Amino acid sequence: MTVQHSSARGSTHIDSPRGFSGTGDTNQLNPMFARAGEATDFPLNRLPEGESLGETAYQIVHDEAMLDGNARLNLATFVGTWMDPYATRLYSESADKNMVDKDEYPQTAAIETRCWNMLASLWNAPDTDNAIGTSTIGSSEACMLGGLAMKRRWQLARRAEGRSTEKPNLILSSAVQVCWEKFCNYWDVEARYVPITDEHKVLDGHELEKYVDENTIGVVAIMGVTYTGMYEPVAQIAAALDKIQADTGLDVKIHVDGASGAMIAPFLQPELEWDFRVDRVISISTSAHKYGLVYPGLGWVVWRSVDDLPKELVFDVTYLGGHMPSFALNFSRPGAQVLLQYYLFLRLGWDGYYKVQKASQDVAVYLSGEIGKMPAFELWNDGTDIPVFAWQLAKGHTDKWNLYHLSERLRLKGWLIPAYPMPDDLTDLTVQRIVVRNGLSRNLAESLIVDITEAVDYLDRLESPMPTEGLVSSFTH
């Protein structure tokens, strides 16, 4: 084979002799999409028989990933879709660290402790030196650990009194995140759902006494309901539980599911008492890969004190020559995201987090204000809690289309904005929701309003109803 250079066009021409198979290292000289193997029909559901070039395998996976939606335009998910170049560099440098191996990676373990200590302080723990916490795989694991601790505390107290530990129950809003349904299912806890209504849009303590009994292990309060983004009033729920204790003697504690709000409220609503300032709150969880601003998946859970985490749930594990306490549903898991969280804590500090979260909230309030002005819609909330809001179709506006049709119309422009029914007792109500995350600029938001306006104008001009067959909920927790 000879290689000829063309000075006229500044290109390289490869003259391959007849019969050359194109195999071996010389494959790397072949132009992209023409090297041997690019046209190979790889099996989809079984391991290929032979090897392929790294470039070939990369290109195939890269091209398939392009078929996904644009993450920056995905306004359905709470999960972060952007970090700065320094974070990306740190991520690649630490991708091989195993969080569970604290003997091999002691500095990563020390940084993990620093992070949850910072969170304990941010959430106003009365004595941060006596608090305890851990990183998790997302807030779902953090919630399950919080639930397990409440169940075990209840069991230990009942056994000490010589009473039955059968039929534990947990009180939740009907709009609770699905991880709590999983917790109750997996750990044999009865879920007692308090329905949300037009009058009580969140769990607010109303008629809570109808749900609490001696088998109640706790109440979950949500800082940022996933359906709408609204805060549940933790102090008001605690006051209702205070009255129940005064009337019945039952001392029921609260776990705050702060998947989103626990990283918003300290910065945007610092006077709001929802955290360890409320005496009944014994544990708080959050999702670092939501408004903690870290790539997925990382969560945190912190207990008010070591006494609130039953020691029976903490294992002393011997692993790779070292001893370590372990309280987790997972064992081996990435340590890189913990370092990313610490990087952000150092990079942003309190002021930086305030600026980022305030920018997101400003965009959310702008969007809700513009959408609220449109005759087609009625706002459910306005994004002044976490930067999330929902709206419904105005009663009597049209019989030609619904919010599912609008969601599909916006998808043509690349926007992923879910439409879905509300939970039990409001299932006949369909809403759409926008989650504003770091990276959705005011300029993009203005473009979104233009696209929504154009979509509504198109739908309003329809002369007959849109078909409803095949419409499905696109709700994303």
C-alpha positions as CSV (number, residue, x, y, z in Angstrom):
1,M,0.0,0.0,0.0
2,T,1.3,3.5,-0.8
3,V,0.2,6.8,0.7
4,Q,0.1,9.8,-1.7
5,H,-0.3,13.4,-0.5
6,S,-2.2,15.9,-2.7
7,S,-0.7,19.3,-2.2
8,A,-3.5,20.8,-4.3
9,R,-6.2,19.8,-1.9
10,G,-4.2,19.4,1.3
11,S,-5.5,15.9,1.8
12,T,-4.1,12.4,2.2
13,H,-5.1,9.7,-0.3
14,I,-4.7,6.1,0.6
15,D,-4.0,3.8,-2.3
16,S,-4.9,0.3,-1.2
17,P,-3.8,-2.6,-3.4
18,R,-6.4,-5.0,-4.7
19,G,-7.3,-7.7,-2.3
20,F,-6.3,-5.8,0.8
21,S,-8.6,-7.0,3.6
22,G,-8.6,-3.9,5.8
23,T,-7.8,-5.9,8.9
24,G,-5.1,-5.3,11.5
25,D,-3.6,-2.0,12.7
26,T,-3.9,-0.4,9.3
27,N,-7.7,-0.2,10.1
28,Q,-6.8,3.0,11.9
29,L,-5.9,4.7,8.6
30,N,-9.3,4.1,7.1
31,P,-11.7,7.0,7.1
32,M,-14.4,7.2,9.7
33,F,-17.6,5.2,8.9
34,A,-15.6,3.2,6.3
35,R,-13.2,1.2,8.4
36,A,-13.8,-2.5,8.6
37,G,-16.5,-3.2,11.1
38,E,-18.4,0.0,10.8
39,A,-21.1,-1.7,8.7
40,T,-21.1,-4.8,11.0
41,D,-24.5,-5.8,12.2
42,F,-23.8,-6.2,15.9
43,P,-26.2,-8.4,17.8
44,L,-28.5,-6.4,20.1
45,N,-29.2,-9.1,22.8
46,R,-26.2,-11.2,23.0
47,L,-22.4,-10.8,23.3
48,P,-20.7,-10.4,19.9
49,E,-18.5,-13.3,18.8
50,G,-15.4,-11.2,18.2
51,E,-13.7,-8.0,19.1
52,S,-14.0,-4.6,17.5
53,L,-11.9,-1.5,17.4
54,G,-12.3,0.9,20.3
55,E,-13.1,3.6,17.8
56,T,-15.8,1.5,16.2
57,A,-17.4,0.5,19.5
58,Y,-17.2,4.1,20.7
59,Q,-18.8,5.4,17.5
60,I,-21.7,3.0,17.7
61,V,-22.5,3.8,21.3
62,H,-22.0,7.5,20.7
63,D,-24.4,7.4,17.8
64,E,-27.1,5.5,19.7
65,A,-26.9,7.9,22.6
66,M,-27.6,10.8,20.1
67,L,-31.1,9.3,19.8
68,D,-31.9,10.3,23.4
69,G,-33.5,13.6,24.1
70,N,-31.3,16.7,24.7
71,A,-30.6,16.7,28.5
72,R,-30.5,20.5,28.7
73,L,-34.0,20.7,27.3
74,N,-35.4,18.0,29.6
75,L,-37.6,20.0,31.9
76,A,-39.2,16.8,33.3
77,T,-36.3,15.6,35.4
78,F,-35.0,17.1,38.7
79,V,-31.6,15.4,38.0
80,G,-28.7,17.7,37.2
81,T,-27.5,17.8,33.6
82,W,-24.5,20.2,33.8
83,M,-21.3,20.7,35.7
84,D,-18.3,22.9,34.9
85,P,-15.1,21.7,33.2
86,Y,-13.2,21.4,36.4
87,A,-15.8,19.1,37.9
88,T,-15.7,17.0,34.7
89,R,-11.9,16.7,35.0
90,L,-12.2,15.7,38.7
91,Y,-14.9,13.2,37.8
92,S,-12.6,11.5,35.2
93,E,-9.7,11.5,37.6
94,S,-11.6,9.8,40.4
95,A,-13.9,7.5,38.5
96,D,-12.1,4.4,39.9
97,K,-12.5,5.2,43.6
98,N,-14.8,2.8,45.5
99,M,-16.6,4.7,48.3
100,V,-16.9,1.5,50.5
101,D,-13.1,1.0,50.6
102,K,-12.3,3.5,53.2
103,D,-9.0,1.8,54.1
104,E,-7.7,2.2,50.5
105,Y,-9.2,5.7,50.0
106,P,-9.1,7.2,53.5
107,Q,-9.1,10.8,52.2
108,T,-12.2,10.3,50.2
109,A,-13.8,8.8,53.3
110,A,-12.7,11.9,55.3
111,I,-14.2,14.2,52.6
112,E,-17.5,12.2,52.9
113,T,-17.6,13.0,56.6
114,R,-16.8,16.7,56.0
115,C,-19.7,16.9,53.5
116,W,-22.4,15.5,55.8
117,N,-21.0,17.6,58.6
118,M,-21.4,20.7,56.4
119,L,-25.0,19.6,55.7
120,A,-25.7,19.0,59.4
121,S,-24.6,22.6,60.0
122,L,-26.6,23.9,57.0
123,W,-29.7,22.1,58.4
124,N,-29.2,23.6,61.9
125,A,-28.4,20.4,63.8
126,P,-28.2,21.4,67.5
127,D,-24.8,19.7,67.9
128,T,-23.0,18.9,64.7
129,D,-20.3,16.9,66.6
130,N,-23.1,14.6,67.8
131,A,-24.9,14.3,64.4
132,I,-24.3,11.3,62.1
133,G,-24.8,10.9,58.4
134,T,-23.7,9.1,55.2
135,S,-23.6,9.5,51.5
136,T,-26.0,7.3,49.5
137,I,-26.8,6.3,45.9
138,G,-29.3,9.1,45.3
139,S,-32.0,10.3,47.7
140,S,-34.0,7.1,47.3
141,E,-31.5,5.1,49.3
142,A,-31.2,8.0,51.8
143,C,-35.0,7.9,52.3
144,M,-35.0,4.1,52.8
145,L,-32.2,4.5,55.4
146,G,-34.3,7.2,57.2
147,G,-37.3,4.9,57.1
148,L,-35.4,1.9,58.4
149,A,-34.0,3.9,61.3
150,M,-37.6,5.1,62.2
151,K,-38.9,1.5,62.0
152,R,-36.1,0.1,64.2
153,R,-36.5,2.9,66.8
154,W,-40.2,2.0,67.0
155,Q,-39.5,-1.7,67.2
156,L,-36.9,-1.2,70.0
157,A,-39.2,1.0,72.0
158,R,-42.1,-1.5,71.6
159,R,-40.0,-4.5,72.7
160,A,-38.7,-2.6,75.7
161,E,-42.4,-2.2,76.7
162,G,-43.1,-5.8,76.0
163,R,-45.5,-4.9,73.2
164,S,-46.1,-6.2,69.7
165,T,-44.0,-5.0,66.8
166,E,-46.4,-6.2,64.2
167,K,-48.2,-3.9,61.7
168,P,-46.0,-0.8,61.7
169,N,-47.3,2.1,59.6
170,L,-45.9,5.2,58.1
171,I,-47.9,8.4,57.3
172,L,-47.3,10.0,53.9
173,S,-48.8,12.4,51.5
174,S,-50.6,10.8,48.5
175,A,-48.2,12.9,46.4
176,V,-45.2,11.2,47.9
177,Q,-42.2,10.1,45.8
178,V,-42.3,6.5,44.6
179,C,-39.3,5.5,46.7
180,W,-41.5,5.7,49.8
181,E,-43.9,3.3,48.3
182,K,-41.0,1.0,47.7
183,F,-39.8,1.3,51.2
184,C,-43.2,0.4,52.7
185,N,-43.5,-2.5,50.2
186,Y,-40.0,-3.9,50.7
187,W,-39.9,-3.6,54.5
188,D,-43.5,-4.6,55.4
189,V,-44.7,-1.2,56.6
190,E,-48.3,-0.1,56.0
191,A,-48.4,3.1,54.0
192,R,-51.1,5.5,55.2
193,Y,-51.6,8.1,52.6
194,V,-53.2,11.4,53.4
195,P,-54.9,12.5,50.2
196,I,-54.1,16.0,48.8
197,T,-57.1,18.0,47.7
198,D,-57.8,21.5,46.2
199,E,-58.2,22.8,49.8
200,H,-55.1,20.9,51.1
201,K,-52.6,20.8,48.3
202,V,-49.9,19.2,50.5
203,L,-49.7,17.2,53.7
204,D,-50.2,20.0,56.2
205,G,-51.3,18.3,59.4
206,H,-55.0,18.5,58.6
207,E,-56.9,15.6,60.3
208,L,-53.5,13.9,61.0
209,E,-55.0,12.4,64.1
210,K,-57.1,10.1,61.9
211,Y,-54.0,8.4,60.7
212,V,-51.7,8.2,63.8
213,D,-51.8,5.3,66.2
214,E,-49.5,3.3,68.4
215,N,-48.0,1.5,65.4
216,T,-47.0,4.7,63.6
217,I,-43.2,4.7,63.1
218,G,-43.2,8.3,61.8
219,V,-44.4,10.9,59.4
220,V,-42.7,11.9,56.1
221,A,-42.7,15.6,55.3
222,I,-41.7,16.6,51.8
223,M,-39.7,19.7,51.0
224,G,-40.6,20.0,47.4
225,V,-43.4,17.6,46.3
226,T,-42.4,16.0,43.0
227,Y,-45.8,16.5,41.4
228,T,-45.8,20.3,41.9
229,G,-42.7,21.5,43.7
230,M,-44.6,22.8,46.8
231,Y,-43.2,22.6,50.3
232,E,-45.0,20.7,53.0
233,P,-45.1,22.9,56.2
234,V,-42.9,20.8,58.5
235,A,-43.5,23.1,61.5
236,Q,-47.2,22.9,61.0
237,I,-47.1,19.1,60.8
238,A,-45.0,19.0,64.0
239,A,-47.6,21.2,65.8
240,A,-50.3,18.7,64.8
241,L,-48.2,15.9,66.2
242,D,-47.6,17.9,69.4
243,K,-51.4,18.1,69.9
244,I,-51.7,14.4,69.2
245,Q,-49.1,13.6,71.8
246,A,-50.8,15.9,74.3
247,D,-54.1,14.0,73.7
248,T,-52.8,10.4,73.3
249,G,-49.3,10.3,74.6
250,L,-48.0,9.1,71.2
251,D,-44.6,10.6,70.4
252,V,-44.3,10.5,66.6
253,K,-41.2,11.8,64.8
254,I,-40.7,13.3,61.4
255,H,-38.3,12.4,58.6
256,V,-37.9,15.3,56.1
257,D,-37.6,14.2,52.5
258,G,-35.6,17.1,51.2
259,A,-34.7,15.6,47.9
260,S,-34.9,19.0,46.3
261,G,-35.9,21.5,49.0
262,A,-33.2,20.7,51.5
263,M,-30.7,22.3,49.0
264,I,-33.0,25.2,48.2
265,A,-34.6,26.4,51.5
266,P,-31.3,27.1,53.4
267,F,-30.4,29.6,50.7
268,L,-33.7,31.0,49.4
269,Q,-35.9,30.7,52.5
270,P,-33.4,30.8,55.4
271,E,-36.1,31.9,57.9
272,L,-38.4,29.0,57.2
273,E,-38.2,26.4,60.0
274,W,-38.3,23.0,58.4
275,D,-35.1,21.4,59.5
276,F,-33.5,20.4,62.8
277,R,-34.8,23.6,64.3
278,V,-38.1,21.7,64.5
279,D,-37.6,19.3,67.5
280,R,-39.6,16.4,66.0
281,V,-37.4,16.2,62.9
282,I,-34.9,13.4,63.6
283,S,-33.5,12.9,60.0
284,I,-33.2,14.7,56.7
285,S,-32.4,13.3,53.3
286,T,-31.5,15.1,50.1
287,S,-30.5,14.3,46.6
288,A,-27.1,15.8,45.7
289,H,-27.7,15.2,42.0
290,K,-30.7,17.5,42.1
291,Y,-30.2,20.9,43.6
292,G,-27.0,19.8,45.2
293,L,-25.8,20.3,41.6
294,V,-23.8,17.1,41.3
295,Y,-24.0,14.6,38.4
296,P,-26.1,11.5,39.3
297,G,-26.1,9.6,41.5
298,L,-25.5,10.8,45.0
299,G,-27.6,11.5,48.0
300,W,-27.2,12.3,51.7
301,V,-29.0,11.5,54.9
302,V,-28.2,13.1,58.3
303,W,-29.7,12.2,61.7
304,R,-30.1,14.8,64.5
305,S,-27.9,12.8,66.8
306,V,-26.2,9.4,67.0
307,D,-29.0,8.3,69.3
308,D,-31.5,8.7,66.5
309,L,-29.7,6.1,64.4
310,P,-30.1,2.7,66.2
311,K,-26.6,1.2,66.5
312,E,-28.0,-2.2,65.5
313,L,-28.3,-0.9,62.0
314,V,-24.6,0.0,61.7
315,F,-22.2,-2.8,60.8
316,D,-18.5,-3.0,61.5
317,V,-17.2,-4.4,58.3
318,T,-13.7,-5.8,57.7
319,Y,-12.8,-5.1,54.1
320,L,-9.5,-5.2,52.3
321,G,-7.6,-5.1,55.6
322,G,-9.5,-2.3,57.3
323,H,-12.4,-1.9,59.7
324,M,-15.2,0.5,58.9
325,P,-18.8,1.3,60.0
326,S,-21.3,0.7,57.3
327,F,-24.9,1.7,57.1
328,A,-26.1,1.4,53.5
329,L,-28.2,-0.7,51.2
330,N,-25.4,-0.8,48.7
331,F,-21.8,-1.9,49.2
332,S,-19.4,-1.0,46.4
333,R,-20.4,2.4,44.9
334,P,-18.6,5.3,43.3
335,G,-16.6,7.7,45.4
336,A,-16.2,10.3,42.6
337,Q,-19.6,12.0,43.2
338,V,-18.6,12.6,46.8
339,L,-15.5,14.4,45.7
340,L,-17.7,16.4,43.2
341,Q,-20.0,17.5,46.1
342,Y,-17.0,18.6,48.1
343,Y,-15.6,20.5,45.1
344,L,-18.9,22.3,44.7
345,F,-19.1,23.2,48.4
346,L,-15.6,24.7,48.1
347,R,-16.2,26.2,44.7
348,L,-19.6,27.9,45.5
349,G,-19.8,28.3,49.3
350,W,-23.0,29.7,50.7
351,D,-23.0,32.8,48.5
352,G,-22.5,30.7,45.3
353,Y,-25.2,28.3,46.1
354,Y,-27.5,31.2,46.8
355,K,-26.8,32.8,43.4
356,V,-27.3,29.6,41.5
357,Q,-30.5,28.6,43.2
358,K,-31.8,32.2,43.0
359,A,-31.1,32.3,39.3
360,S,-33.1,29.1,38.8
361,Q,-36.0,30.4,41.0
362,D,-36.0,33.7,39.0
363,V,-36.4,31.8,35.8
364,A,-39.1,29.6,37.3
365,V,-41.1,32.6,38.5
366,Y,-40.7,34.3,35.1
367,L,-41.9,31.1,33.3
368,S,-44.9,30.6,35.7
369,G,-45.8,34.3,35.3
370,E,-45.8,34.1,31.5
371,I,-47.7,30.8,31.4
372,G,-50.2,32.1,34.1
373,K,-51.0,35.0,31.7
374,M,-52.2,32.7,29.0
375,P,-55.9,32.2,28.9
376,A,-55.5,28.5,28.2
377,F,-53.9,27.8,31.7
378,E,-54.4,28.0,35.4
379,L,-51.4,27.8,37.6
380,W,-51.2,25.2,40.4
381,N,-48.2,27.0,42.0
382,D,-45.7,29.6,40.9
383,G,-42.2,28.2,41.6
384,T,-41.5,30.3,44.7
385,D,-40.7,27.2,46.9
386,I,-38.3,25.1,44.8
387,P,-37.9,26.3,41.2
388,V,-40.7,23.9,40.0
389,F,-44.2,24.7,39.1
390,A,-47.3,23.1,37.5
391,W,-50.4,24.2,35.7
392,Q,-53.6,22.8,34.5
393,L,-55.8,23.5,31.5
394,A,-58.3,26.3,32.2
395,K,-61.8,24.9,32.7
396,G,-63.9,25.4,29.6
397,H,-61.0,26.6,27.4
398,T,-61.2,23.9,24.8
399,D,-62.6,20.5,23.9
400,K,-60.2,20.1,21.0
401,W,-57.0,19.3,22.9
402,N,-55.5,18.5,26.3
403,L,-52.1,18.9,28.0
404,Y,-50.9,15.6,26.7
405,H,-51.3,17.0,23.2
406,L,-49.4,20.1,24.2
407,S,-46.6,18.0,25.7
408,E,-46.3,16.1,22.4
409,R,-46.3,19.4,20.4
410,L,-43.5,20.8,22.5
411,R,-41.5,17.6,22.1
412,L,-41.3,18.4,18.3
413,K,-39.1,21.4,19.3
414,G,-37.0,19.3,21.7
415,W,-38.7,20.3,24.9
416,L,-39.5,17.5,27.4
417,I,-42.3,18.8,29.6
418,P,-44.5,16.1,31.1
419,A,-48.2,15.9,31.4
420,Y,-49.7,13.6,34.0
421,P,-52.7,13.0,36.3
422,M,-52.4,14.1,40.0
423,P,-52.5,11.4,42.7
424,D,-55.5,9.8,44.4
425,D,-58.6,11.9,44.9
426,L,-57.4,14.3,42.2
427,T,-56.8,11.7,39.4
428,D,-59.3,13.5,37.1
429,L,-57.0,16.5,37.1
430,T,-54.1,16.6,34.6
431,V,-51.2,19.0,35.0
432,Q,-48.0,19.9,33.3
433,R,-44.8,20.6,35.3
434,I,-41.6,22.4,34.6
435,V,-38.4,21.8,36.6
436,V,-35.9,24.7,36.3
437,R,-32.4,23.5,36.9
438,N,-29.0,25.2,36.7
439,G,-28.4,25.6,33.0
440,L,-31.9,26.7,31.9
441,S,-31.1,30.4,31.2
442,R,-33.5,33.3,30.9
443,N,-32.8,33.3,27.2
444,L,-33.8,29.6,26.8
445,A,-36.8,30.3,29.0
446,E,-37.9,33.1,26.6
447,S,-37.6,30.7,23.7
448,L,-39.7,28.2,25.6
449,I,-42.5,30.7,26.1
450,V,-42.4,31.5,22.3
451,D,-42.7,27.7,21.6
452,I,-45.6,27.2,24.1
453,T,-47.4,30.2,22.6
454,E,-47.0,28.9,19.1
455,A,-48.1,25.4,20.2
456,V,-51.2,26.7,21.9
457,D,-52.1,28.9,18.9
458,Y,-51.8,25.8,16.6
459,L,-53.9,23.7,18.9
460,D,-56.6,26.4,19.4
461,R,-57.0,26.7,15.6
462,L,-57.9,23.0,15.3
463,E,-61.4,22.5,13.7
464,S,-61.9,19.1,15.3
465,P,-60.7,17.3,18.5
466,M,-57.2,15.7,18.5
467,P,-57.3,11.9,18.9
468,T,-56.8,10.7,22.5
469,E,-55.8,7.1,21.7
470,G,-52.3,6.2,22.8
471,L,-51.8,9.2,25.0
472,V,-49.7,8.2,28.0
473,S,-48.5,10.0,31.2
474,S,-45.0,11.2,30.9
475,F,-44.6,11.9,34.6
476,T,-41.0,11.8,35.8
477,H,-40.1,11.7,39.5
